[in-house]
Amino acid sequence: MAKKSYVIHERMAHQNRELERQVRKLGDQSLLSSMDTAVQRERESTIAVLIFLREVDRRRLYAEGDTSSLLEFCMKRHGYSEHQALDRIAAMRLLKELPELEEKIESGALNLTQLGRARTFFNREARSDHEISSAEN
C-alpha cells in the first residue's frame, strides 16, 4: 500500500504543477470563473466524501483493517488530522440526521466546521435533556 500511495502522491503532485502552469496563463476573468468552478467542485467533493464516509461507517469497514474506529480510519487511511477527521465524522452524522443540509453545503451556506459545531451543540443539548429527565424521575 505504501508504494501505491507514493505513486498516487507523485501523480497528484505532477497534476498540481501542471495546473499551476495553466492557471498562470489565464486572463483575469477566466481565472475568476475557473476559481468559481473549483470552489463548487470542492463543495461537491465534500458531500461525496461524507456520503462515502457514511457508507464506510454503516458497513463498519474501518474495523476490517488495522483500525478500530472511524476516527482512526480517517486519520490512518486518508491522512486527516484528528480535527479534520472529527469534523467530517460529525458532519456526516449530522447530514445523516438532516439530509436537507446537503443543499446548504453545496451552496456554501454551511461548511464542515459549522456542521461539526452544530453536531456538538445538538449532542450537548440531548445530554442535557436526558440528564434533566433522569433527575425528574
mmCIF file of the C-alpha atoms, coordinates in Angstrom:
data_MODEL
# 
_entry.id   MODEL 
# 
loop_
_atom_site.group_PDB 
_atom_site.id 
_atom_site.type_symbol 
_atom_site.label_atom_id 
_atom_site.label_alt_id 
_atom_site.label_comp_id 
_atom_site.label_asym_id 
_atom_site.label_entity_id 
_atom_site.label_seq_id 
_atom_site.pdbx_PDB_ins_code 
_atom_site.Cartn_x 
_atom_site.Cartn_y 
_atom_site.Cartn_z 
_atom_site.occupancy 
_atom_site.B_iso_or_equiv 
_atom_site.pdbx_formal_charge 
_atom_site.auth_seq_id 
_atom_site.auth_comp_id 
_atom_site.auth_asym_id 
_atom_site.auth_atom_id 
_atom_site.pdbx_PDB_model_num 
ATOM 1   C CA . MET A 1 1   ? 0.000   0.000  0.000   1.00 0.00 ? 1   MET A CA 1 
ATOM 2   C CA . ALA A 1 2   ? 2.908   2.377  0.688   1.00 0.00 ? 2   ALA A CA 1 
ATOM 3   C CA . LYS A 1 3   ? 4.165   2.123  -2.913  1.00 0.00 ? 3   LYS A CA 1 
ATOM 4   C CA . LYS A 1 4   ? 0.649   2.706  -4.287  1.00 0.00 ? 4   LYS A CA 1 
ATOM 5   C CA . SER A 1 5   ? 0.268   5.732  -2.012  1.00 0.00 ? 5   SER A CA 1 
ATOM 6   C CA . TYR A 1 6   ? 3.610   7.116  -3.214  1.00 0.00 ? 6   TYR A CA 1 
ATOM 7   C CA . VAL A 1 7   ? 2.615   6.681  -6.874  1.00 0.00 ? 7   VAL A CA 1 
ATOM 8   C CA . ILE A 1 8   ? -0.703  8.447  -6.279  1.00 0.00 ? 8   ILE A CA 1 
ATOM 9   C CA . HIS A 1 9   ? 1.056   11.260 -4.415  1.00 0.00 ? 9   HIS A CA 1 
ATOM 10  C CA . GLU A 1 10  ? 3.569   11.715 -7.241  1.00 0.00 ? 10  GLU A CA 1 
ATOM 11  C CA . ARG A 1 11  ? 0.808   11.753 -9.864  1.00 0.00 ? 11  ARG A CA 1 
ATOM 12  C CA . MET A 1 12  ? -1.136  14.357 -7.899  1.00 0.00 ? 12  MET A CA 1 
ATOM 13  C CA . ALA A 1 13  ? 1.993   16.487 -7.421  1.00 0.00 ? 13  ALA A CA 1 
ATOM 14  C CA . HIS A 1 14  ? 2.578   16.408 -11.186 1.00 0.00 ? 14  HIS A CA 1 
ATOM 15  C CA . GLN A 1 15  ? -1.056  17.329 -11.885 1.00 0.00 ? 15  GLN A CA 1 
ATOM 16  C CA . ASN A 1 16  ? -0.853  20.212 -9.412  1.00 0.00 ? 16  ASN A CA 1 
ATOM 17  C CA . ARG A 1 17  ? 2.322   21.579 -11.035 1.00 0.00 ? 17  ARG A CA 1 
ATOM 18  C CA . GLU A 1 18  ? 0.648   21.356 -14.442 1.00 0.00 ? 18  GLU A CA 1 
ATOM 19  C CA . LEU A 1 19  ? -2.475  23.085 -13.121 1.00 0.00 ? 19  LEU A CA 1 
ATOM 20  C CA . GLU A 1 20  ? -0.357  25.867 -11.656 1.00 0.00 ? 20  GLU A CA 1 
ATOM 21  C CA . ARG A 1 21  ? 1.307   26.435 -15.044 1.00 0.00 ? 21  ARG A CA 1 
ATOM 22  C CA . GLN A 1 22  ? -2.107  26.590 -16.745 1.00 0.00 ? 22  GLN A CA 1 
ATOM 23  C CA . VAL A 1 23  ? -3.599  28.915 -14.130 1.00 0.00 ? 23  VAL A CA 1 
ATOM 24  C CA . ARG A 1 24  ? -0.753  31.407 -14.546 1.00 0.00 ? 24  ARG A CA 1 
ATOM 25  C CA . LYS A 1 25  ? -1.662  31.721 -18.238 1.00 0.00 ? 25  LYS A CA 1 
ATOM 26  C CA . LEU A 1 26  ? -5.344  32.540 -17.629 1.00 0.00 ? 26  LEU A CA 1 
ATOM 27  C CA . GLY A 1 27  ? -6.739  36.014 -18.110 1.00 0.00 ? 27  GLY A CA 1 
ATOM 28  C CA . ASP A 1 28  ? -8.351  37.698 -15.109 1.00 0.00 ? 28  ASP A CA 1 
ATOM 29  C CA . GLN A 1 29  ? -11.954 36.805 -15.950 1.00 0.00 ? 29  GLN A CA 1 
ATOM 30  C CA . SER A 1 30  ? -11.059 33.225 -16.876 1.00 0.00 ? 30  SER A CA 1 
ATOM 31  C CA . LEU A 1 31  ? -9.150  32.893 -13.615 1.00 0.00 ? 31  LEU A CA 1 
ATOM 32  C CA . LEU A 1 32  ? -12.126 34.108 -11.580 1.00 0.00 ? 32  LEU A CA 1 
ATOM 33  C CA . SER A 1 33  ? -14.554 31.875 -13.470 1.00 0.00 ? 33  SER A CA 1 
ATOM 34  C CA . SER A 1 34  ? -12.275 28.848 -13.081 1.00 0.00 ? 34  SER A CA 1 
ATOM 35  C CA . MET A 1 35  ? -11.913 29.599 -9.377  1.00 0.00 ? 35  MET A CA 1 
ATOM 36  C CA . ASP A 1 36  ? -15.717 29.657 -9.029  1.00 0.00 ? 36  ASP A CA 1 
ATOM 37  C CA . THR A 1 37  ? -15.893 26.252 -10.727 1.00 0.00 ? 37  THR A CA 1 
ATOM 38  C CA . ALA A 1 38  ? -13.159 24.829 -8.486  1.00 0.00 ? 38  ALA A CA 1 
ATOM 39  C CA . VAL A 1 39  ? -14.947 26.022 -5.334  1.00 0.00 ? 39  VAL A CA 1 
ATOM 40  C CA . GLN A 1 40  ? -18.201 24.408 -6.494  1.00 0.00 ? 40  GLN A CA 1 
ATOM 41  C CA . ARG A 1 41  ? -16.358 21.157 -7.238  1.00 0.00 ? 41  ARG A CA 1 
ATOM 42  C CA . GLU A 1 42  ? -14.790 21.304 -3.779  1.00 0.00 ? 42  GLU A CA 1 
ATOM 43  C CA . ARG A 1 43  ? -18.253 21.550 -2.197  1.00 0.00 ? 43  ARG A CA 1 
ATOM 44  C CA . GLU A 1 44  ? -19.498 18.655 -4.303  1.00 0.00 ? 44  GLU A CA 1 
ATOM 45  C CA . SER A 1 45  ? -16.413 16.638 -3.338  1.00 0.00 ? 45  SER A CA 1 
ATOM 46  C CA . THR A 1 46  ? -17.052 17.363 0.328   1.00 0.00 ? 46  THR A CA 1 
ATOM 47  C CA . ILE A 1 47  ? -20.546 15.930 0.018   1.00 0.00 ? 47  ILE A CA 1 
ATOM 48  C CA . ALA A 1 48  ? -19.176 12.892 -1.834  1.00 0.00 ? 48  ALA A CA 1 
ATOM 49  C CA . VAL A 1 49  ? -16.625 12.275 0.952   1.00 0.00 ? 49  VAL A CA 1 
ATOM 50  C CA . LEU A 1 50  ? -19.402 12.488 3.555   1.00 0.00 ? 50  LEU A CA 1 
ATOM 51  C CA . ILE A 1 51  ? -21.561 10.036 1.593   1.00 0.00 ? 51  ILE A CA 1 
ATOM 52  C CA . PHE A 1 52  ? -18.669 7.572  1.266   1.00 0.00 ? 52  PHE A CA 1 
ATOM 53  C CA . LEU A 1 53  ? -17.805 8.008  4.931   1.00 0.00 ? 53  LEU A CA 1 
ATOM 54  C CA . ARG A 1 54  ? -21.409 7.297  5.910   1.00 0.00 ? 54  ARG A CA 1 
ATOM 55  C CA . GLU A 1 55  ? -21.344 4.036  3.954   1.00 0.00 ? 55  GLU A CA 1 
ATOM 56  C CA . VAL A 1 56  ? -17.974 3.004  5.431   1.00 0.00 ? 56  VAL A CA 1 
ATOM 57  C CA . ASP A 1 57  ? -19.481 3.661  8.850   1.00 0.00 ? 57  ASP A CA 1 
ATOM 58  C CA . ARG A 1 58  ? -22.681 1.764  8.037   1.00 0.00 ? 58  ARG A CA 1 
ATOM 59  C CA . ARG A 1 59  ? -20.702 -1.269 6.877   1.00 0.00 ? 59  ARG A CA 1 
ATOM 60  C CA . ARG A 1 60  ? -18.152 -0.841 9.692   1.00 0.00 ? 60  ARG A CA 1 
ATOM 61  C CA . LEU A 1 61  ? -15.370 -1.263 7.138   1.00 0.00 ? 61  LEU A CA 1 
ATOM 62  C CA . TYR A 1 62  ? -12.976 0.655  9.373   1.00 0.00 ? 62  TYR A CA 1 
ATOM 63  C CA . ALA A 1 63  ? -12.933 -2.384 11.708  1.00 0.00 ? 63  ALA A CA 1 
ATOM 64  C CA . GLU A 1 64  ? -11.813 -4.807 8.991   1.00 0.00 ? 64  GLU A CA 1 
ATOM 65  C CA . GLY A 1 65  ? -8.308  -3.414 8.668   1.00 0.00 ? 65  GLY A CA 1 
ATOM 66  C CA . ASP A 1 66  ? -5.850  -2.223 11.230  1.00 0.00 ? 66  ASP A CA 1 
ATOM 67  C CA . THR A 1 67  ? -8.152  0.452  12.633  1.00 0.00 ? 67  THR A CA 1 
ATOM 68  C CA . SER A 1 68  ? -10.723 0.076  15.371  1.00 0.00 ? 68  SER A CA 1 
ATOM 69  C CA . SER A 1 69  ? -12.684 3.293  14.933  1.00 0.00 ? 69  SER A CA 1 
ATOM 70  C CA . LEU A 1 70  ? -13.920 5.564  12.188  1.00 0.00 ? 70  LEU A CA 1 
ATOM 71  C CA . LEU A 1 71  ? -11.700 8.337  13.570  1.00 0.00 ? 71  LEU A CA 1 
ATOM 72  C CA . GLU A 1 72  ? -8.602  6.162  13.383  1.00 0.00 ? 72  GLU A CA 1 
ATOM 73  C CA . PHE A 1 73  ? -9.616  5.003  9.883   1.00 0.00 ? 73  PHE A CA 1 
ATOM 74  C CA . CYS A 1 74  ? -9.868  8.595  8.633   1.00 0.00 ? 74  CYS A CA 1 
ATOM 75  C CA . MET A 1 75  ? -6.538  9.521  10.162  1.00 0.00 ? 75  MET A CA 1 
ATOM 76  C CA . LYS A 1 76  ? -4.533  6.465  9.108   1.00 0.00 ? 76  LYS A CA 1 
ATOM 77  C CA . ARG A 1 77  ? -6.040  5.635  5.739   1.00 0.00 ? 77  ARG A CA 1 
ATOM 78  C CA . HIS A 1 78  ? -6.696  9.160  4.475   1.00 0.00 ? 78  HIS A CA 1 
ATOM 79  C CA . GLY A 1 79  ? -4.158  11.236 6.364   1.00 0.00 ? 79  GLY A CA 1 
ATOM 80  C CA . TYR A 1 80  ? -6.639  13.583 8.011   1.00 0.00 ? 80  TYR A CA 1 
ATOM 81  C CA . SER A 1 81  ? -5.583  15.276 11.219  1.00 0.00 ? 81  SER A CA 1 
ATOM 82  C CA . GLU A 1 82  ? -7.674  14.403 14.252  1.00 0.00 ? 82  GLU A CA 1 
ATOM 83  C CA . HIS A 1 83  ? -9.534  17.712 13.936  1.00 0.00 ? 83  HIS A CA 1 
ATOM 84  C CA . GLN A 1 84  ? -10.204 17.203 10.208  1.00 0.00 ? 84  GLN A CA 1 
ATOM 85  C CA . ALA A 1 85  ? -11.425 13.661 10.791  1.00 0.00 ? 85  ALA A CA 1 
ATOM 86  C CA . LEU A 1 86  ? -13.682 14.699 13.665  1.00 0.00 ? 86  LEU A CA 1 
ATOM 87  C CA . ASP A 1 87  ? -15.189 17.497 11.536  1.00 0.00 ? 87  ASP A CA 1 
ATOM 88  C CA . ARG A 1 88  ? -16.002 15.067 8.743   1.00 0.00 ? 88  ARG A CA 1 
ATOM 89  C CA . ILE A 1 89  ? -17.418 12.425 11.057  1.00 0.00 ? 89  ILE A CA 1 
ATOM 90  C CA . ALA A 1 90  ? -19.586 14.981 12.867  1.00 0.00 ? 90  ALA A CA 1 
ATOM 91  C CA . ALA A 1 91  ? -20.770 16.465 9.560   1.00 0.00 ? 91  ALA A CA 1 
ATOM 92  C CA . MET A 1 92  ? -21.517 13.003 8.154   1.00 0.00 ? 92  MET A CA 1 
ATOM 93  C CA . ARG A 1 93  ? -23.608 12.089 11.184  1.00 0.00 ? 93  ARG A CA 1 
ATOM 94  C CA . LEU A 1 94  ? -25.479 15.389 11.126  1.00 0.00 ? 94  LEU A CA 1 
ATOM 95  C CA . LEU A 1 95  ? -26.109 15.014 7.392   1.00 0.00 ? 95  LEU A CA 1 
ATOM 96  C CA . LYS A 1 96  ? -27.471 11.524 8.080   1.00 0.00 ? 96  LYS A CA 1 
ATOM 97  C CA . GLU A 1 97  ? -29.964 13.044 10.534  1.00 0.00 ? 97  GLU A CA 1 
ATOM 98  C CA . LEU A 1 98  ? -30.744 16.123 8.433   1.00 0.00 ? 98  LEU A CA 1 
ATOM 99  C CA . PRO A 1 99  ? -30.238 15.305 4.724   1.00 0.00 ? 99  PRO A CA 1 
ATOM 100 C CA . GLU A 1 100 ? -31.630 18.680 3.708   1.00 0.00 ? 100 GLU A CA 1 
ATOM 101 C CA . LEU A 1 101 ? -28.323 20.212 4.847   1.00 0.00 ? 101 LEU A CA 1 
ATOM 102 C CA . GLU A 1 102 ? -26.700 18.838 1.696   1.00 0.00 ? 102 GLU A CA 1 
ATOM 103 C CA . GLU A 1 103 ? -28.059 21.816 -0.267  1.00 0.00 ? 103 GLU A CA 1 
ATOM 104 C CA . LYS A 1 104 ? -26.561 24.205 2.292   1.00 0.00 ? 104 LYS A CA 1 
ATOM 105 C CA . ILE A 1 105 ? -23.138 22.611 1.844   1.00 0.00 ? 105 ILE A CA 1 
ATOM 106 C CA . GLU A 1 106 ? -23.419 22.756 -1.949  1.00 0.00 ? 106 GLU A CA 1 
ATOM 107 C CA . SER A 1 107 ? -24.358 26.430 -1.846  1.00 0.00 ? 107 SER A CA 1 
ATOM 108 C CA . GLY A 1 108 ? -21.592 27.278 0.614   1.00 0.00 ? 108 GLY A CA 1 
ATOM 109 C CA . ALA A 1 109 ? -24.040 28.379 3.300   1.00 0.00 ? 109 ALA A CA 1 
ATOM 110 C CA . LEU A 1 110 ? -22.593 25.689 5.618   1.00 0.00 ? 110 LEU A CA 1 
ATOM 111 C CA . ASN A 1 111 ? -19.123 24.214 5.871   1.00 0.00 ? 111 ASN A CA 1 
ATOM 112 C CA . LEU A 1 112 ? -17.576 21.293 7.749   1.00 0.00 ? 112 LEU A CA 1 
ATOM 113 C CA . THR A 1 113 ? -16.557 23.392 10.746  1.00 0.00 ? 113 THR A CA 1 
ATOM 114 C CA . GLN A 1 114 ? -20.051 24.792 11.168  1.00 0.00 ? 114 GLN A CA 1 
ATOM 115 C CA . LEU A 1 115 ? -21.610 21.336 10.822  1.00 0.00 ? 115 LEU A CA 1 
ATOM 116 C CA . GLY A 1 116 ? -19.205 19.917 13.395  1.00 0.00 ? 116 GLY A CA 1 
ATOM 117 C CA . ARG A 1 117 ? -20.049 22.684 15.838  1.00 0.00 ? 117 ARG A CA 1 
ATOM 118 C CA . ALA A 1 118 ? -23.772 22.195 15.257  1.00 0.00 ? 118 ALA A CA 1 
ATOM 119 C CA . ARG A 1 119 ? -23.441 18.462 15.877  1.00 0.00 ? 119 ARG A CA 1 
ATOM 120 C CA . THR A 1 120 ? -21.555 19.138 19.130  1.00 0.00 ? 120 THR A CA 1 
ATOM 121 C CA . PHE A 1 121 ? -24.235 21.591 20.217  1.00 0.00 ? 121 PHE A CA 1 
ATOM 122 C CA . PHE A 1 122 ? -27.041 19.125 19.449  1.00 0.00 ? 122 PHE A CA 1 
ATOM 123 C CA . ASN A 1 123 ? -25.225 16.374 21.350  1.00 0.00 ? 123 ASN A CA 1 
ATOM 124 C CA . ARG A 1 124 ? -24.826 18.625 24.399  1.00 0.00 ? 124 ARG A CA 1 
ATOM 125 C CA . GLU A 1 125 ? -28.478 19.580 24.260  1.00 0.00 ? 125 GLU A CA 1 
ATOM 126 C CA . ALA A 1 126 ? -29.552 15.948 24.018  1.00 0.00 ? 126 ALA A CA 1 
ATOM 127 C CA . ARG A 1 127 ? -27.351 15.010 27.002  1.00 0.00 ? 127 ARG A CA 1 
ATOM 128 C CA . SER A 1 128 ? -28.703 17.935 28.975  1.00 0.00 ? 128 SER A CA 1 
ATOM 129 C CA . ASP A 1 129 ? -32.304 16.952 28.191  1.00 0.00 ? 129 ASP A CA 1 
ATOM 130 C CA . HIS A 1 130 ? -31.531 13.357 29.191  1.00 0.00 ? 130 HIS A CA 1 
ATOM 131 C CA . GLU A 1 131 ? -29.949 14.484 32.472  1.00 0.00 ? 131 GLU A CA 1 
ATOM 132 C CA . ILE A 1 132 ? -32.984 16.660 33.261  1.00 0.00 ? 132 ILE A CA 1 
ATOM 133 C CA . SER A 1 133 ? -35.466 13.881 32.549  1.00 0.00 ? 133 SER A CA 1 
ATOM 134 C CA . SER A 1 134 ? -33.359 11.394 34.558  1.00 0.00 ? 134 SER A CA 1 
ATOM 135 C CA . ALA A 1 135 ? -33.275 13.817 37.514  1.00 0.00 ? 135 ALA A CA 1 
ATOM 136 C CA . GLU A 1 136 ? -37.038 14.285 37.335  1.00 0.00 ? 136 GLU A CA 1 
ATOM 137 C CA . ASN A 1 137 ? -37.627 10.538 37.564  1.00 0.00 ? 137 ASN A CA 1 
# 
